[in-house]
């Protein structure tokens, strides 16, 4: 294939409405950098953007993200927004500092990056919601780039509720649900919360701690149940208007799936204090939950215990294991992501990186050692892996390489 990108440019895979694409940089007429997009299957250039960026140290290493049919490029304090189909620059703004990462983005099936950029569309308009590394939250009009509002959330915590607004946690103040133009729809104090679909699942303080489910548009409670053993509200396995909670038990944790449709059963005081009967026990004793993701009718859970790390596959409806736990060995770090009935865990060991795939039956489908694998995500029947200056596309069924694109 003919080289498209400059050899001094980083590259990154993105999923667009037209399929998998790779973005990187080329030199413009003035010698500055312009973003470009390539179809990695053919090696042909799709477009070259008109915007220009500098590179202080010679090598261009921006960060790329695609949202709907727009591509965001962040480089040395500047954020550019480009039309994903033509490459035309819509706007470019200087945000100062650096963009932060949002780890929970990875939990969405098919997510391709952890950059803290979301696009929110409501009846009021469409904005790009961006968080900096100093926890400053900025909302820009998607068409013009005009700043609509800004706020600094407590510890940078916020959630974008599709078609509704942004739930922002504030220091020493109630959390606020803000609309696309920044107006406050409602406010309420939470101990912790997560968002799934158009609902907020939250732990609230009182004489007895309670778990509540709120309509995100109005802030009204759909249900409430007293439950003081809720430790974490884990958005890692959220489904449409459902959430997987982490329940603290005797020396271990267990998952508890709740839905916005109906209040979960209320347990008695004795059961709550001593039995921790909410949620199904995991087949790994004295385990903590490290990473979870929901793929179709299955929830894949990575546990950590004295026995090491394991992959546990649960039925999403009942919470019961569908197979025996699969040992992951002495991995230092495990990230699991999935789509289309397959979950793929990237296991980082002292001397190697291994991808391990699991099916709906809970069994291991394949393993593949890929030295220097940095990130991965699933897209349909493909597993896309980022490597230094290379993007590899694996077959999700057997782990074989379908094709690779290198710069």
C-alpha positions as CSV (number, residue, x, y, z in Angstrom):
1,X,0.0,0.0,0.0
2,X,1.1,3.6,-0.7
3,X,2.0,5.5,2.5
4,X,-0.7,8.2,3.2
5,X,0.3,9.5,6.6
6,X,3.6,11.2,7.4
7,X,6.0,8.9,9.1
8,X,6.2,11.3,12.0
9,X,2.5,11.1,12.7
10,X,0.6,8.8,15.2
11,X,-2.4,6.9,13.9
12,X,-5.6,5.7,15.6
13,X,-8.6,3.6,14.7
14,X,-12.1,5.0,14.7
15,X,-15.6,3.6,14.0
16,X,-17.6,5.9,11.7
17,X,-21.0,5.5,10.1
18,X,-19.2,4.1,7.1
19,X,-17.2,1.5,9.1
20,X,-13.6,1.2,10.5
21,X,-11.3,4.0,9.5
22,X,-7.8,5.0,10.6
23,X,-6.9,8.7,11.2
24,X,-3.5,10.3,11.3
25,X,-1.6,13.4,10.0
26,X,-0.2,14.7,6.8
27,X,1.9,17.8,6.1
28,X,-0.1,20.8,4.8
29,X,1.2,23.4,2.3
30,X,2.7,25.5,5.1
31,X,4.4,22.5,6.7
32,X,1.9,22.3,9.6
33,X,-0.2,19.2,10.3
34,X,-3.6,18.3,8.8
35,X,-5.7,15.3,9.9
36,X,-6.5,12.7,7.3
37,X,-8.6,9.6,7.2
38,X,-7.9,6.2,5.5
39,X,-9.9,3.1,4.8
40,X,-7.5,0.5,6.3
41,X,-9.0,-2.4,4.3
42,X,-7.9,-0.7,1.0
43,X,-5.2,1.7,2.1
44,X,-7.0,4.5,0.2
45,X,-7.3,8.0,1.6
46,X,-10.9,9.0,2.3
47,X,-10.2,12.7,3.0
48,X,-7.7,15.2,4.3
49,X,-8.9,17.9,6.7
50,X,-8.3,21.6,6.0
51,X,-7.4,22.6,9.5
52,X,-3.8,23.0,10.6
53,X,-2.1,22.0,13.8
54,X,1.5,22.5,15.1
55,X,3.8,19.9,16.7
56,X,6.3,21.4,19.1
57,X,8.6,18.4,19.2
58,X,8.3,17.4,15.5
59,X,6.3,14.2,15.9
60,X,2.5,14.7,15.7
61,X,0.8,12.8,18.5
62,X,-2.8,14.2,18.8
63,X,-5.8,12.3,20.1
64,X,-8.7,11.5,17.9
65,X,-12.3,10.7,18.7
66,X,-15.4,10.1,16.5
67,X,-18.9,10.9,17.7
68,X,-21.7,10.3,15.3
69,X,-20.5,11.7,12.0
70,X,-17.9,14.2,13.4
71,X,-14.3,13.7,14.2
72,X,-12.6,15.5,17.0
73,X,-8.8,16.2,16.9
74,X,-7.0,17.4,20.1
75,X,-3.5,18.7,19.9
76,X,-1.5,20.9,22.2
77,X,-4.4,22.7,23.8
78,X,-6.5,23.0,20.6
79,X,-9.7,21.1,19.9
80,X,-10.8,20.8,16.3
81,X,-14.2,19.4,15.0
82,X,-14.3,18.0,11.5
83,X,-17.1,16.6,9.3
84,X,-16.6,12.9,9.3
85,X,-17.8,12.5,5.7
86,X,-15.8,15.2,4.0
87,X,-13.1,16.3,6.4
88,X,-14.3,19.9,6.4
89,X,-13.4,21.7,9.6
90,X,-16.4,22.9,11.5
91,X,-14.6,24.8,14.2
92,X,-11.4,24.9,16.3
93,X,-11.1,26.3,19.8
94,X,-8.3,26.6,22.4
95,X,-9.3,24.9,25.6
96,X,-6.0,25.3,27.5
97,X,-4.5,22.4,29.4
98,X,-5.1,18.9,28.3
99,X,-8.2,16.7,27.7
100,X,-8.9,14.2,30.4
101,X,-9.9,10.5,29.9
102,X,-13.1,9.0,30.9
103,X,-12.6,5.3,31.7
104,X,-16.3,4.5,31.8
105,X,-16.5,5.2,28.1
106,X,-14.8,1.9,27.5
107,X,-17.7,0.0,29.0
108,X,-19.9,1.0,26.1
109,X,-20.0,-1.8,23.5
110,X,-18.0,-0.7,20.5
111,X,-16.3,2.3,22.3
112,X,-13.1,3.2,20.5
113,X,-11.5,5.7,22.9
114,X,-11.5,7.0,26.5
115,X,-11.4,10.7,25.6
116,X,-13.8,12.8,27.7
117,X,-15.9,14.1,24.8
118,X,-19.7,13.5,24.4
119,X,-22.3,14.9,22.0
120,X,-25.6,15.8,23.6
121,X,-28.7,16.5,21.5
122,X,-31.9,17.8,23.1
123,X,-34.8,20.0,21.9
124,X,-32.7,23.0,22.9
125,X,-29.8,22.1,20.6
126,X,-26.7,20.0,20.2
127,X,-23.5,20.5,22.1
128,X,-20.1,18.8,22.5
129,X,-19.4,18.2,26.2
130,X,-15.7,18.2,26.9
131,X,-13.8,17.7,30.2
132,X,-10.2,18.9,30.7
133,X,-7.6,17.3,32.9
134,X,-8.3,20.0,35.5
135,X,-11.9,18.8,35.7
136,X,-13.3,21.8,33.9
137,X,-16.5,20.8,32.0
138,X,-17.1,22.8,28.8
139,X,-20.1,22.7,26.4
140,X,-19.6,23.9,22.9
141,X,-22.3,24.3,20.2
142,X,-21.6,21.4,17.8
143,X,-22.2,23.5,14.7
144,X,-20.4,26.8,15.6
145,X,-18.0,25.9,18.4
146,X,-19.4,28.7,20.5
147,X,-19.1,28.1,24.3
148,X,-22.5,27.6,25.8
149,X,-21.6,27.0,29.5
150,X,-18.8,25.7,31.8
151,X,-18.6,24.3,35.3
152,X,-16.1,22.4,37.5
153,X,-17.6,19.2,38.8
154,X,-16.5,17.7,42.1
155,X,-13.6,15.3,41.3
156,X,-14.6,15.7,37.7
157,X,-17.7,13.6,38.1
158,X,-20.5,14.0,35.6
159,X,-22.8,11.8,33.4
160,X,-24.4,12.6,30.0
161,X,-28.0,11.5,29.8
162,X,-28.9,11.0,26.2
163,X,-31.6,13.5,24.9
164,X,-31.9,14.9,28.4
165,X,-28.9,16.7,29.8
166,X,-25.7,16.4,31.9
167,X,-25.8,15.3,35.5
168,X,-23.1,17.3,37.3
169,X,-21.8,16.6,40.8
170,X,-20.7,19.7,42.6
171,X,-18.5,20.2,45.7
172,X,-20.5,20.8,48.9
173,X,-23.7,21.3,46.9
174,X,-26.5,19.1,45.4
175,X,-25.9,17.5,42.0
176,X,-27.5,19.3,39.1
177,X,-29.1,18.2,35.9
178,X,-28.2,20.8,33.2
179,X,-29.7,21.1,29.8
180,X,-27.8,21.6,26.6
181,X,-27.7,25.3,27.1
182,X,-26.7,25.1,30.7
183,X,-30.0,25.7,32.5
184,X,-30.5,23.7,35.7
185,X,-33.5,21.4,35.3
186,X,-33.4,20.0,38.9
187,X,-30.9,19.4,41.8
188,X,-30.6,16.8,44.5
189,X,-28.0,15.4,46.9
190,X,-26.5,12.0,46.2
191,X,-23.9,9.8,48.0
192,X,-23.1,8.3,44.6
193,X,-25.0,7.7,41.3
194,X,-24.8,6.2,37.8
195,X,-26.9,6.8,34.7
196,X,-28.5,4.1,32.5
197,X,-30.7,5.1,29.6
198,X,-32.9,8.0,30.8
199,X,-32.7,7.0,34.5
200,X,-30.5,7.8,37.4
201,X,-29.7,5.1,40.0
202,X,-28.4,6.7,43.2
203,X,-27.5,5.9,46.8
204,X,-28.9,8.6,49.1
205,X,-28.3,9.2,52.8
206,X,-30.9,9.2,55.5
207,X,-31.9,7.5,58.7
208,X,-31.3,4.4,56.7
209,X,-29.4,4.6,53.4
210,X,-31.5,3.9,50.4
211,X,-31.2,3.1,46.7
212,X,-33.4,5.2,44.5
213,X,-34.3,5.3,40.8
214,X,-35.1,8.7,39.3
215,X,-36.5,9.9,36.0
216,X,-33.5,11.9,34.7
217,X,-35.7,14.4,32.9
218,X,-37.7,15.4,35.9
219,X,-35.7,14.2,39.0
220,X,-38.8,12.4,40.3
221,X,-38.4,9.1,42.1
222,X,-39.6,6.0,40.3
223,X,-38.9,3.8,43.3
224,X,-36.9,3.6,46.6
225,X,-35.6,0.7,48.6
226,X,-33.7,0.9,51.9
227,X,-30.4,-0.9,51.4
228,X,-27.2,0.1,53.3
229,X,-25.0,-2.6,51.7
230,X,-24.7,-0.9,48.3
231,X,-21.0,-0.1,48.0
232,X,-20.7,0.9,44.3
233,X,-23.0,1.8,41.5
234,X,-21.1,0.3,38.7
235,X,-22.0,1.7,35.3
236,X,-19.7,-0.9,33.7
237,X,-22.6,-3.2,33.0
238,X,-25.4,-0.9,32.4
239,X,-28.1,-1.8,29.9
240,X,-31.0,0.3,28.7
241,X,-32.5,1.6,32.0
242,X,-30.8,-1.2,34.0
243,X,-27.7,-1.0,36.2
244,X,-25.4,-3.5,37.8
245,X,-24.6,-2.6,41.4
246,X,-21.7,-3.9,43.5
247,X,-22.9,-5.1,46.9
248,X,-20.5,-5.4,49.9
249,X,-20.9,-8.7,51.7
250,X,-18.9,-10.7,54.3
251,X,-15.3,-10.4,53.0
252,X,-16.5,-10.3,49.4
253,X,-18.6,-8.5,46.8
254,X,-21.5,-9.6,44.7
255,X,-23.4,-8.1,41.7
256,X,-27.0,-7.0,41.9
257,X,-28.9,-6.1,38.8
258,X,-31.7,-3.6,39.1
259,X,-34.2,-2.1,36.6
260,X,-36.0,1.2,36.3
261,X,-39.2,-0.7,35.5
262,X,-39.9,-2.1,39.0
263,X,-38.6,-1.6,42.5
264,X,-36.3,-4.4,43.7
265,X,-37.6,-6.4,46.7
266,X,-37.0,-4.9,50.1
267,X,-35.2,-7.2,52.5
268,X,-35.7,-7.3,56.2
269,X,-33.4,-5.5,58.6
270,X,-31.8,-8.7,59.8
271,X,-31.1,-9.9,56.2
272,X,-29.7,-6.5,55.3
273,X,-27.3,-6.3,58.2
274,X,-26.2,-9.9,58.3
275,X,-27.1,-11.8,55.2
276,X,-26.4,-9.3,52.4
277,X,-29.0,-11.2,50.5
278,X,-29.3,-8.9,47.5
279,X,-27.5,-10.1,44.4
280,X,-26.2,-13.5,43.5
281,X,-23.0,-14.8,45.2
282,X,-20.1,-15.3,42.8
283,X,-18.5,-18.7,42.4
284,X,-15.1,-17.2,43.4
285,X,-14.8,-16.9,47.2
286,X,-13.9,-13.6,48.9
287,X,-13.7,-11.9,45.5
288,X,-13.7,-8.2,44.5
289,X,-15.1,-7.1,41.2
290,X,-12.4,-5.5,39.0
291,X,-14.0,-5.1,35.6
292,X,-17.5,-5.8,34.1
293,X,-19.2,-5.4,30.8
294,X,-22.6,-6.5,29.5
295,X,-22.8,-8.1,26.1
296,X,-26.3,-9.1,25.0
297,X,-27.7,-11.6,27.6
298,X,-24.4,-12.0,29.4
299,X,-22.5,-10.1,32.0
300,X,-18.7,-10.7,32.0
301,X,-17.1,-10.1,35.4
302,X,-13.3,-10.1,36.1
303,X,-12.8,-11.0,39.8
304,X,-9.8,-10.7,42.0
305,X,-9.2,-12.9,45.1
306,X,-6.6,-14.9,47.0
307,X,-6.9,-17.4,44.2
308,X,-6.0,-14.9,41.5
309,X,-8.0,-13.3,38.8
310,X,-10.9,-15.1,37.1
311,X,-13.4,-14.5,34.3
312,X,-17.0,-15.2,35.5
313,X,-19.8,-15.2,33.0
314,X,-23.3,-14.5,34.4
315,X,-26.8,-14.7,33.0
316,X,-27.9,-11.0,32.8
317,X,-31.5,-11.9,33.8
318,X,-30.8,-14.1,36.8
319,X,-27.2,-13.2,37.8
320,X,-26.4,-16.9,37.9
321,X,-23.1,-18.2,36.5
322,X,-23.4,-20.0,33.2
323,X,-20.1,-21.8,33.5
324,X,-17.2,-22.4,35.9
325,X,-14.8,-19.5,36.4
326,X,-11.9,-19.3,34.0
327,X,-8.5,-18.5,35.6
328,X,-6.6,-15.6,34.1
329,X,-3.4,-16.3,35.9
330,X,-1.2,-13.7,37.6
331,X,-2.2,-10.8,35.4
332,X,-1.3,-7.4,36.7
333,X,-4.2,-5.7,34.9
334,X,-7.3,-6.9,33.0
335,X,-9.6,-4.9,30.8
336,X,-12.7,-6.6,29.3
337,X,-14.7,-5.2,26.4
338,X,-17.2,-6.9,24.2
339,X,-19.9,-6.8,21.5
340,X,-21.9,-9.2,19.4
341,X,-21.9,-12.1,21.9
342,X,-18.1,-12.1,22.5
343,X,-16.1,-10.5,25.3
344,X,-12.3,-10.0,24.9
345,X,-10.1,-9.4,27.9
346,X,-6.7,-7.8,27.5
347,X,-4.5,-9.3,30.2
348,X,-1.2,-7.5,31.0
349,X,1.4,-9.7,32.6
350,X,5.0,-8.8,33.6
351,X,6.5,-10.0,30.3
352,X,3.6,-10.1,27.8
353,X,0.2,-8.9,26.8
354,X,-2.5,-11.6,26.0
355,X,-5.9,-11.2,24.5
356,X,-8.4,-13.9,25.7
357,X,-11.9,-14.2,24.2
358,X,-15.0,-15.6,25.9
359,X,-18.3,-16.6,24.4
360,X,-21.9,-16.5,25.7
361,X,-21.5,-20.0,27.1
362,X,-18.7,-18.8,29.4
363,X,-16.0,-20.8,27.8
364,X,-12.7,-19.5,26.4
365,X,-12.9,-19.2,22.6
366,X,-9.2,-18.3,21.9
367,X,-6.1,-16.6,23.3
368,X,-3.6,-14.6,21.4
369,X,-0.3,-13.0,22.6
370,X,0.3,-9.6,21.1
371,X,3.4,-7.8,22.2
372,X,2.9,-4.1,23.0
373,X,-0.9,-4.2,22.5
374,X,-2.0,-0.9,23.9
375,X,-5.8,-0.8,23.7
376,X,-8.5,-2.9,22.1
377,X,-12.2,-2.7,21.3
378,X,-14.9,-4.9,19.7
379,X,-16.9,-3.9,16.6
380,X,-19.3,-6.5,15.2
381,X,-17.3,-9.5,14.2
382,X,-14.0,-7.7,14.6
383,X,-11.6,-7.1,17.4
384,X,-9.5,-3.9,16.7
385,X,-6.2,-3.7,18.5
386,X,-4.0,-0.6,18.8
387,X,-0.2,-1.3,18.5
388,X,2.7,1.1,18.2
389,X,2.1,2.8,14.8
390,X,-0.1,0.0,13.7
391,X,-3.8,-1.1,13.8
392,X,-4.6,-4.8,13.7
393,X,-8.1,-6.2,12.9
394,X,-8.7,-9.7,14.4
395,X,-11.5,-12.1,13.7
396,X,-13.6,-12.3,16.8
397,X,-14.5,-15.9,16.2
398,X,-10.9,-17.3,16.3
399,X,-8.5,-14.5,16.9
400,X,-6.8,-14.7,13.5
401,X,-5.6,-11.5,11.8
402,X,-7.9,-10.3,9.1
403,X,-5.7,-7.5,8.1
404,X,-3.4,-4.8,9.6
405,X,-2.6,-1.2,8.7
406,X,0.8,0.2,9.6
407,X,2.3,3.6,9.3
